Amino acid sequence: MINETDMKHLGRCIELATMAIETGNPPFGSVLVDESGAVRYEGYNETSGGDETRHPEFEIARWAAANMTSDERAAATRQFHSQHKSSGKT
C-alpha cells in the first residue's frame, strides 16, 4: 500500500520527469530514499546528448555505491516515474 510519504516522493518523481522533458530529454525522474524517509539523491533523464548511461537509475546506482554503506543501500528505496505525454493522435 502506498502511504503519504510514498506519494510525496512519487510527486517529486513526476516533477523531475517534467524537468527532463523541459530539457529535451525523455520523461523519467527518480529519487533514492533512505530508511528514515529522507531523499538522498534525485535526478532525471539526461540522455539527450547521446550518453544512455545518464539515465537516473544508473546515476542513483553510481551515487549510492560511492556515498552509502552496503547496509544503507539495502535499506533504501528507489522511487521512479516515467511521464508520457499523449500525441493527441488516435
KOLKOLFI-901456 format. One record per residue (C-alpha): residue in three letters; z, x, y; residue number from 0. Coordinates in nm, 3 decimals, decimal comma. Example, Ala and Ser with C-alpha at 12.3 -4.5 7.8 and 13.67 -1.06 7.14 Angstrom:
2
   aa        Z        X        Y    i
  ala    0,780    1,230   -0,450    0
  ser    0,714    1,367   -0,106    1
***
This chain:
90
   aa        Z        X        Y    i
  met    0,000    0,000    0,000    0
  ile   -0,087    0,124    0,347    1
  asn    0,207    0,137    0,586    2
  glu    0,220    0,153    0,967    3
  thr    0,222    0,533    0,973    4
  asp   -0,085    0,549    0,749    5
  met   -0,263    0,301    0,978    6
  lys   -0,182    0,520    1,278    7
  his   -0,333    0,824    1,108    8
  leu   -0,639    0,628    0,992    9
  gly   -0,685    0,509    1,351   10
  arg   -0,686    0,871    1,464   11
  cys   -0,948    0,950    1,199   12
  ile   -1,169    0,677    1,343   13
  glu   -1,124    0,827    1,691   14
  leu   -1,221    1,168    1,552   15
  ala   -1,528    1,020    1,378   16
  thr   -1,631    0,870    1,711   17
  met   -1,589    1,211    1,876   18
  ala   -1,817    1,357    1,609   19
  ile   -2,087    1,103    1,694   20
  glu   -2,048    1,175    2,065   21
  thr   -2,110    1,546    2,000   22
  gly   -2,421    1,485    1,789   23
  asn   -2,254    1,520    1,450   24
  pro   -2,229    1,287    1,150   25
  pro   -1,935    1,045    1,184   26
  phe   -1,642    1,188    0,993   27
  gly   -1,284    1,254    1,105   28
  ser   -0,988    1,383    0,910   29
  val   -0,619    1,466    0,957   30
  leu   -0,370    1,659    0,745   31
  val   -0,024    1,503    0,749   32
  asp    0,286    1,683    0,623   33
  glu    0,562    1,519    0,421   34
  ser    0,755    1,425    0,738   35
  gly    0,452    1,235    0,872   36
  ala    0,357    1,494    1,134   37
  val   -0,009    1,578    1,184   38
  arg   -0,055    1,945    1,103   39
  tyr   -0,433    1,966    1,152   40
  glu   -0,712    1,737    1,263   41
  gly   -1,083    1,774    1,301   42
  tyr   -1,422    1,609    1,292   43
  asn   -1,767    1,697    1,164   44
  glu   -1,920    1,990    1,348   45
  thr   -2,217    2,036    1,116   46
  ser   -2,500    1,959    1,361   47
  gly   -2,554    2,332    1,417   48
  gly   -2,662    2,371    1,054   49
  asp   -2,339    2,509    0,905   50
  glu   -2,243    2,245    0,647   51
  thr   -1,907    2,416    0,595   52
  arg   -1,798    2,287    0,938   53
  his   -1,704    1,958    0,771   54
  pro   -1,338    1,873    0,841   55
  glu   -1,248    1,869    0,472   56
  phe   -1,343    2,237    0,445   57
  glu   -1,172    2,314    0,777   58
  ile   -0,849    2,147    0,658   59
  ala   -0,853    2,344    0,331   60
  arg   -0,905    2,675    0,514   61
  trp   -0,636    2,597    0,771   62
  ala   -0,383    2,481    0,511   63
  ala   -0,440    2,790    0,295   64
  ala   -0,372    3,015    0,594   65
  asn   -0,086    2,822    0,752   66
  met    0,110    2,631    0,487   67
  thr    0,302    2,732    0,177   68
  ser    0,186    2,602   -0,159   69
  asp    0,480    2,358   -0,164   70
  glu    0,391    2,229    0,183   71
  arg    0,028    2,182    0,078   72
  ala    0,135    1,994   -0,236   73
  ala    0,346    1,752   -0,029   74
  ala    0,083    1,698    0,241   75
  thr   -0,158    1,406    0,261   76
  arg   -0,515    1,414    0,386   77
  gln   -0,640    1,109    0,571   78
  phe   -1,006    1,065    0,649   79
  his   -1,258    0,814    0,775   80
  ser   -1,633    0,804    0,789   81
  gln   -1,760    0,566    1,054   82
  his   -2,105    0,424    1,003   83
  lys   -2,297    0,252    1,277   84
  ser   -2,546   -0,017    1,190   85
  ser   -2,900    0,046    1,300   86
  gly   -2,944   -0,327    1,351   87
  lys   -3,235   -0,333    1,103   88
  thr   -3,236   -0,574    0,815   89
***
